Amino acid sequence: MLLERLEVTPDELFAGTGWEIRPEGACKADRCVPLPAASGGRVDVGVLAERLGMALVHDPEHGLWALGPASGGHALMSAELPELTLPDRHGMPFSLSSLRGRKVLLVAWASW
């Protein structure tokens, strides 16, 4: 996406990248990345590029910015952990789904 400025309207962003601005942030299909509140109804492309791992380069001679595609790895498809069943400390099977709706901290340890 070529830009003349680093602040764009939500409609311009959607037309150029497919990312839609919603209350939860920038979204594409089921993926959403939180963004700070838009200033004057405009989206800060620099913040968006940083959060999504998009390349953003400036050509000062022509006064243009180029925003590349999302490089992946920064926006989760969901915040849900897949089903996982492991033995508890007594050897009985324990499923993480039994904790659904609660905040859970997973601590993993390995000797190597």
Backbone bond lengths (Angstrom), bond angles and torsions (degrees), N, CA, C in turn:
res aa  C-N    CA-C-N  psi(-1)  N-CA   C-N-CA  omega(-1)  CA-C   N-CA-C  phi
1 M - - - 1.439 - - 1.521 107.72 -
2 L 1.318 117.74 125.97 1.456 122.47 176.90 1.521 109.68 -93.85
3 L 1.327 115.76 136.82 1.458 121.58 -176.02 1.521 110.64 -132.40
4 E 1.321 115.29 148.49 1.459 120.55 173.40 1.528 110.88 -97.83
5 R 1.329 116.52 -14.47 1.459 122.36 179.29 1.529 108.51 -147.82
6 L 1.338 115.85 161.23 1.461 120.11 -176.96 1.526 114.12 -91.08
7 E 1.309 117.38 2.61 1.463 120.15 174.15 1.519 107.57 -117.75
8 V 1.335 115.76 125.54 1.466 121.42 -178.28 1.523 109.51 -128.07
9 T 1.303 115.47 161.63 1.466 119.60 175.25 1.522 108.70 -77.17
10 P 1.312 117.88 157.88 1.459 120.15 175.75 1.532 112.60 -56.16
11 D 1.328 117.28 -36.98 1.469 120.27 179.05 1.526 111.57 -65.56
12 E 1.331 117.21 -40.97 1.472 120.86 178.24 1.530 110.16 -64.40
13 L 1.321 116.21 -41.37 1.461 120.33 179.37 1.526 110.52 -62.28
14 F 1.323 116.75 -45.98 1.467 121.07 -179.26 1.530 110.69 -62.99
15 A 1.328 116.96 -44.16 1.471 120.38 -179.09 1.525 111.70 -63.91
16 G 1.330 117.31 -34.92 1.458 120.25 -176.66 1.512 115.41 -88.65
17 T 1.342 117.51 -25.49 1.464 120.00 -173.71 1.518 114.99 -128.65
18 G 1.328 117.44 -21.25 1.465 120.30 -174.94 1.517 112.49 87.84
19 W 1.351 118.68 -2.88 1.462 122.11 177.46 1.515 108.47 -85.83
20 E 1.334 116.20 129.07 1.455 123.45 -177.53 1.526 109.60 -106.86
21 I 1.311 116.63 137.83 1.461 120.43 177.53 1.520 108.85 -88.67
22 R 1.338 114.80 121.74 1.459 123.35 178.20 1.524 108.28 -125.57
23 P 1.325 118.29 173.23 1.475 119.23 178.08 1.533 113.18 -56.94
24 E 1.349 117.42 -30.65 1.463 119.81 -178.99 1.519 113.31 -83.63
25 G 1.332 118.75 -4.85 1.465 122.32 177.88 1.514 111.55 129.70
26 A 1.338 115.61 -152.58 1.463 121.41 176.88 1.522 107.86 -85.59
27 C 1.327 116.65 126.75 1.464 121.26 -174.81 1.523 110.66 -129.07
28 K 1.325 114.36 144.30 1.463 122.43 173.55 1.520 105.23 -139.76
29 A 1.318 115.70 112.51 1.470 121.74 -173.33 1.533 107.54 59.04
30 D 1.339 118.37 -123.29 1.462 121.63 -177.77 1.524 113.24 -93.44
31 R 1.323 117.91 -0.88 1.470 121.60 -178.83 1.518 109.81 -92.59
32 C 1.323 117.43 131.17 1.457 122.28 177.41 1.525 109.69 -134.04
33 V 1.331 115.48 141.52 1.452 122.44 177.34 1.522 107.41 -125.37
34 P 1.339 117.62 124.83 1.464 119.70 179.89 1.529 111.41 -61.68
35 L 1.314 115.52 142.36 1.457 122.59 175.89 1.522 108.86 -131.09
36 P 1.348 117.54 153.90 1.460 118.21 173.58 1.529 110.02 -65.35
37 A 1.302 116.69 160.74 1.465 121.10 -179.51 1.524 109.95 -56.57
38 A 1.314 115.93 137.22 1.463 121.55 -179.17 1.525 109.55 -67.13
39 S 1.326 115.22 137.00 1.454 121.28 178.59 1.519 109.28 -90.40
40 G 1.313 116.87 116.57 1.457 120.26 179.89 1.512 113.21 63.76
41 G 1.352 116.59 28.05 1.461 119.76 179.89 1.511 114.03 77.00
42 R 1.333 117.68 10.09 1.471 121.38 -179.62 1.523 110.43 -111.38
43 V 1.319 115.13 153.69 1.460 122.65 -179.04 1.524 108.95 -100.85
44 D 1.333 117.17 133.29 1.456 122.31 176.37 1.529 108.12 -81.13
45 V 1.321 116.63 106.75 1.465 122.02 -175.90 1.526 111.07 -65.31
46 G 1.325 118.31 -30.83 1.462 121.02 178.24 1.517 111.74 -62.59
47 V 1.331 117.16 -43.25 1.464 121.66 178.20 1.527 109.89 -66.95
48 L 1.326 116.40 -43.85 1.462 120.57 178.95 1.528 110.68 -59.22
49 A 1.328 117.02 -45.78 1.465 121.44 -179.54 1.524 111.08 -60.46
50 E 1.328 116.42 -42.29 1.462 120.72 179.41 1.526 111.69 -64.32
51 R 1.326 116.44 -45.30 1.470 120.60 -176.71 1.522 112.71 -68.87
52 L 1.339 116.98 -31.27 1.464 120.47 -176.85 1.528 113.47 -101.12
53 G 1.326 117.70 -0.72 1.461 120.22 -178.83 1.518 112.01 69.12
54 M 1.330 116.47 33.26 1.465 121.06 179.18 1.529 108.67 -89.73
55 A 1.325 116.35 139.11 1.461 119.99 174.93 1.524 108.22 -69.93
56 L 1.329 116.02 138.24 1.463 121.78 176.91 1.520 107.42 -136.56
57 V 1.307 116.42 113.32 1.468 120.40 -178.30 1.525 109.55 -123.38
58 H 1.336 114.45 150.30 1.459 121.45 -176.46 1.521 110.12 -115.83
59 D 1.321 116.97 136.07 1.460 123.47 173.30 1.529 106.37 -112.93
60 P 1.351 117.09 92.89 1.462 119.33 -175.94 1.524 113.38 -64.53
61 E 1.327 117.22 -28.85 1.460 120.32 -179.26 1.528 111.61 -61.93
62 H 1.337 116.16 -38.18 1.462 120.73 -178.50 1.529 113.06 -104.53
63 G 1.345 116.66 -3.05 1.455 120.43 179.24 1.515 113.30 66.52
64 L 1.330 116.63 35.50 1.467 121.12 -178.45 1.519 111.15 -121.72
65 W 1.306 114.47 153.50 1.460 123.66 172.44 1.522 107.03 -119.10
66 A 1.327 116.72 144.82 1.465 121.48 175.30 1.526 108.12 -120.20
67 L 1.317 115.93 124.36 1.459 122.62 178.91 1.515 108.38 -106.87
68 G 1.342 115.59 119.87 1.462 120.48 -179.22 1.515 111.88 -85.97
69 P 1.315 117.15 176.57 1.471 120.89 -179.96 1.526 111.36 -72.56
70 A 1.320 115.46 160.81 1.468 120.50 176.06 1.516 108.98 -62.34
71 S 1.338 115.40 135.90 1.459 119.21 -177.46 1.514 113.09 -91.09
72 G 1.316 117.27 -0.61 1.465 120.58 176.96 1.517 112.80 84.44
73 G 1.314 114.88 165.58 1.450 120.85 176.63 1.523 114.89 85.69
74 H 1.320 118.63 -12.19 1.448 120.65 -178.10 1.523 113.03 -103.52
75 A 1.297 117.72 -20.44 1.461 120.80 -178.12 1.522 109.22 -118.07
76 L 1.310 116.11 119.28 1.456 120.90 -179.04 1.519 111.29 -76.45
77 M 1.310 116.48 145.65 1.455 120.31 174.81 1.524 110.17 -68.92
78 S 1.327 117.07 -32.33 1.463 121.68 174.66 1.522 107.47 -160.75
79 A 1.308 115.70 169.60 1.460 120.65 176.59 1.521 110.21 -104.83
80 E 1.320 117.24 17.31 1.457 121.34 -179.52 1.522 110.68 -99.00
81 L 1.300 114.52 132.99 1.450 121.48 177.23 1.522 109.20 -79.53
82 P 1.319 117.90 136.18 1.466 118.03 176.40 1.532 110.55 -63.80
83 E 1.315 115.87 160.66 1.471 120.39 -179.42 1.524 109.49 -57.39
84 L 1.322 114.57 133.07 1.456 121.34 -178.78 1.519 107.62 -141.85
85 T 1.328 116.79 124.31 1.461 121.61 177.39 1.519 108.30 -124.66
86 L 1.320 115.69 123.18 1.465 122.68 -179.68 1.520 109.12 -134.05
87 P 1.329 117.17 159.87 1.464 118.50 177.14 1.531 110.78 -71.27
88 D 1.339 116.26 139.70 1.461 119.48 175.06 1.523 108.88 -81.30
89 R 1.319 117.39 -172.49 1.472 119.80 -175.72 1.527 113.32 -67.73
90 H 1.358 117.07 -12.73 1.464 121.03 177.08 1.519 111.48 -101.58
91 G 1.333 117.14 5.10 1.457 121.42 179.03 1.519 114.59 85.83
92 M 1.342 117.46 2.36 1.460 121.29 179.91 1.530 109.74 -87.26
93 P 1.340 118.09 143.39 1.468 119.34 179.84 1.536 111.82 -64.94
94 F 1.309 114.97 136.47 1.455 121.42 178.93 1.524 108.50 -130.18
95 S 1.332 116.53 126.89 1.466 121.63 -179.55 1.520 109.99 -105.40
96 L 1.329 115.79 132.54 1.456 119.79 177.78 1.520 112.33 -62.28
97 S 1.323 117.45 -26.52 1.464 119.99 -179.63 1.533 111.64 -61.95
98 S 1.333 117.39 -19.90 1.464 119.74 178.06 1.533 111.27 -68.55
99 L 1.324 116.98 -12.76 1.463 121.76 179.28 1.523 112.32 -102.74
100 R 1.333 117.13 6.98 1.465 120.77 -177.21 1.522 110.78 -52.85
101 G 1.333 115.71 135.12 1.452 121.45 -179.08 1.523 113.27 94.23
102 R 1.321 116.63 -8.93 1.465 121.49 178.19 1.521 109.34 -109.24
103 K 1.318 116.24 155.86 1.458 119.90 172.46 1.518 107.34 -77.37
104 V 1.336 115.48 136.59 1.462 120.51 -175.70 1.528 109.09 -131.15
105 L 1.311 116.83 135.33 1.442 122.58 174.22 1.526 107.45 -110.99
106 L 1.313 116.38 120.83 1.466 121.06 176.92 1.510 108.96 -99.21
107 V 1.312 116.43 127.91 1.453 121.02 178.09 1.526 106.85 -117.19
108 A 1.311 115.25 123.29 1.464 120.19 179.70 1.525 108.28 -115.38
109 W 1.308 115.45 146.70 1.458 120.33 -179.21 1.515 107.98 -141.67
110 A 1.286 115.84 142.94 1.463 121.14 175.03 1.515 108.08 -139.29
111 S 1.305 117.31 148.10 1.461 121.40 -176.46 1.525 113.36 -79.36
112 W 1.315 117.23 -13.43 1.457 117.19 -178.38 1.460 108.82 -95.10
